[in-house]
C-alpha cells in the first residue's frame, strides 16, 4: 500500500495529537511523555514545531499512520546536526515499508538543508527498532543509563548517528 510522507501542516494539529496519543498508548516505554499526563493537560503543544514543519507524518489512504520529529540544532557551531525524535508507526504498518519511506524522507530533508550528522536515541529494549535504524545506516555511539524513568523502573537508551557528510 503506498504511503506519503510530509511535514504536518499547522492546521493538522488534530491529526498529530491523535497519532501522538496512539504512540503514547502503544509504546509507553519509548516516549518522554506519559499518556495520562498528556490527556490531563489536553495533549502536548506542538504549535511551534508544526509552524516550523518539524513534525513529519506518514499517511496511508488519507489516514495518518505514523510520525517523527525533526529538530535541527540551534547555534552556529552545532547547526550541522539534527535529531530525529518521537518516531512512531502504528503496529499494522510495521514491516510494510512505511518506516523506510519515513526515514528516506527525513534523511533527504536533512541533506537538502545541509545537515551532516543525524542523531536519534532508541530504548535498549527495542531491538527491532535498533536493527531498522542500523539498516538505514545509523551506528551506535553512546549509551545513556536511566534515560527515562517510568514509575520505579528505568529505561536505558542507545544513542545512534548517521553521518551524511562531508567526510
Protein Blocks (a to p, Z undefined) as FASTA:
>chain_A
ZZddddddfklmmmmmmmmmmmmmmmmmlpfbdfklmmmnopaafklmmmnopaccddee
hiafbdcdddddedjklmmpccdehiacdfklgonlmmmmmmmmmmmmmmmnopabdcdd
ddfklmmlmmmmmmnopacfbdcehkbcghjbccddddddddebjZZ
